[in-house]
Amino acid sequence: MFHLNKHQKNERGLTLVELLASIVLLSIISIFLFSIVTKTMENNRVIQQETMLRDEADIIVSKFIKSLYSTKQGYIIRNTTNSTGNSYIEVTNDLGKCQKNEEGVLIDKNACDRTLKPIGFKTANGVTSLYILDEQYSVAHPNIKILSTSHIKGDPNNTTLYEVNLTLQITHKRGNKEIPKQKTFINRIQPILTSK
C-alpha cells in the first residue's frame, strides 16, 4: 500500500490570527525603530546647533579679545549701557582731546565724543550687531542672531577687567513652528594696563 501520508506537506495557509499577530509585531518593531531614528536625528540636530552657536561665539569673542588686548586701558573713556540694547565701551584715538579734570569729568566732552569709537553691542531696528571700533559685524548665518541682552560690563574709572556677556539665539523649524534656542557665553578680558 501507499505511504504518501507520511510525506505529505502541510500546505495550509496563515490563519487570520497569525496574520494579525504578525502585523502587530511588525508595527511594534516599526514604532520602536522610528522612535530610535527620530531621537538620533533630534540629538544630531541639537549637537549641530550647539556647534554652530559655539563657532559663532568663538568668532565674536576673538574680535573682542583682539581689540581689547591691543587697547590701552587709559584710552577707554566710558561704558555706555542702556535699555535699548546698546552696551559698549568707548575708546578714543586721541587722548589729548579727552582730558579729565580732578573730579574725573571730561573737560571738552564734544571734542572727545568726536574721537570715540565703540567696542561692544548696538541694537537698531531690532537687530543687534557687534561693533569693534570701525568695523560692524553682523552674524552671517540666517538662523543665528545676537540678542539685545548681550552686554559688556566694566567701568573704566574703577576696573581694568571687562566682562563680555554674549547671548546668541539659533532658530530651527519643526513643521510650521519656529523653535528658538539661546546660549550665553561669558568671557573676561583685560586691556593693556599702561596708559602710555
C-alpha positions in Angstrom: 0.0 0.0 0.0 0.9 3.6 -0.4 2.6 5.5 2.4 2.1 9.0 0.9 0.5 10.4 4.1 3.9 10.3 5.9 5.5 12.6 3.4 2.5 14.9 2.8 3.4 18.6 3.2 1.3 20.9 5.3 0.0 23.4 2.6 -2.3 25.1 5.0 -2.0 29.0 4.7 -1.7 31.6 7.5 -4.7 31.9 9.7 -6.3 35.3 10.4 -4.9 35.3 14.0 -1.4 34.6 12.8 -1.6 37.3 10.2 -2.9 39.8 12.8 -0.2 38.8 15.3 2.5 39.3 12.6 1.1 42.8 11.7 1.0 43.8 15.4 4.5 42.6 16.0 5.8 44.3 12.8 4.0 47.5 13.9 5.7 47.4 17.4 9.1 46.9 15.9 8.5 49.7 13.3 7.4 52.2 16.1 10.4 51.2 18.2 12.8 51.8 15.2 11.1 55.0 14.2 11.5 56.4 17.8 15.2 55.5 17.8 15.7 57.1 14.4 13.8 60.2 15.4 15.7 60.5 18.7 19.0 60.1 16.9 18.1 62.8 14.4 17.0 65.2 17.2 20.3 64.6 19.1 22.2 65.3 15.9 20.3 68.5 15.3 21.0 69.6 18.9 24.7 68.9 18.5 24.8 70.7 15.2 23.1 73.8 16.8 25.5 73.8 19.7 28.4 73.6 17.3 27.1 76.5 15.2 26.5 78.6 18.3 30.0 77.9 19.7 31.6 78.6 16.3 29.8 82.0 16.1 30.7 82.8 19.7 34.3 82.0 19.0 34.4 84.5 16.1 32.8 87.2 18.2 34.9 86.7 21.3 38.1 86.6 19.2 37.2 90.0 17.9 36.7 91.3 21.4 40.0 89.8 22.5 41.9 91.1 19.6 40.6 94.7 20.1 40.7 94.9 23.9 44.1 93.2 24.3 45.6 95.8 21.9 43.7 98.8 23.6 45.4 100.7 26.3 43.3 101.0 29.5 43.8 104.8 29.6 42.2 105.1 26.1 38.9 103.6 27.3 36.8 106.6 28.2 33.4 105.2 29.3 31.0 102.3 29.2 27.6 103.1 27.6 24.9 100.7 28.5 21.2 101.5 28.2 17.8 99.8 27.9 17.6 99.9 24.1 20.1 97.1 23.7 23.2 99.2 23.4 26.2 98.1 25.5 29.7 99.1 24.6 32.8 100.7 25.8 34.1 103.8 24.0 37.7 104.2 23.1 39.5 107.3 21.9 42.4 107.5 19.5 43.3 111.0 20.7 43.8 111.1 24.5 44.7 114.8 24.3 41.0 115.6 23.4 39.7 113.5 26.2 41.4 115.2 29.2 39.6 115.0 32.5 39.6 117.4 35.4 40.3 116.5 39.1 36.8 115.1 39.5 37.2 112.8 36.5 34.8 114.8 34.3 35.8 115.4 30.6 37.0 119.0 30.1 35.8 119.2 26.5 33.1 116.5 26.0 32.2 117.4 22.4 35.8 117.3 21.3 36.3 113.9 23.0 33.0 112.5 21.6 34.2 113.1 18.1 37.2 110.8 18.7 35.3 107.9 20.3 34.8 104.5 18.7 32.7 101.7 20.2 33.7 98.2 21.2 30.5 96.2 22.1 26.9 95.8 21.1 24.5 98.2 19.4 20.8 97.5 18.5 19.0 99.2 15.7 15.7 98.2 14.1 15.5 95.1 16.3 18.9 93.8 15.1 21.9 93.6 17.5 25.3 93.9 15.9 28.8 93.8 17.2 30.9 97.0 16.8 34.6 96.8 17.0 36.0 100.3 16.5 35.5 101.0 12.8 34.1 97.5 12.0 30.5 96.4 12.2 30.0 92.7 12.4 26.6 91.0 11.8 26.1 87.3 12.1 26.3 85.7 8.7 24.2 82.6 9.5 20.5 83.4 8.9 19.3 81.2 11.8 21.6 82.8 14.4 21.3 86.2 15.9 22.9 88.3 18.7 20.3 89.1 21.3 19.9 92.6 22.7 20.6 91.2 26.2 24.3 90.9 25.2 26.4 93.4 27.1 29.8 94.4 28.3 30.4 95.1 32.0 33.2 97.2 33.4 33.6 100.9 34.2 37.0 102.2 33.0 37.1 104.5 36.0 37.3 101.7 38.5 38.2 98.4 36.7 40.7 97.0 34.3 38.8 93.8 33.6 35.8 93.8 31.2 33.2 91.0 31.2 31.6 90.3 27.8 28.2 88.5 28.1 27.3 87.3 24.6 23.8 85.8 24.2 23.2 84.1 20.9 19.9 82.5 19.6 19.5 79.9 16.9 16.1 79.1 15.5 15.0 76.0 13.7 11.7 75.0 12.2 9.7 71.9 13.1 6.7 71.8 10.8 5.2 75.4 10.9 6.6 76.1 14.3 9.9 78.0 14.9 11.8 76.8 18.0 14.5 79.1 19.4 17.4 78.0 21.5 19.6 80.5 23.4 23.1 80.2 24.9 25.1 82.8 26.8 28.9 82.9 26.7 30.8 84.9 29.3 34.4 86.0 28.9 36.6 88.3 30.9 39.2 90.4 29.0 41.8 92.8 30.3 43.3 95.5 28.1 46.9 96.8 28.2 47.3 98.3 31.6 49.7 101.1 30.8 48.2 104.3 29.6 51.3 105.5 27.8 
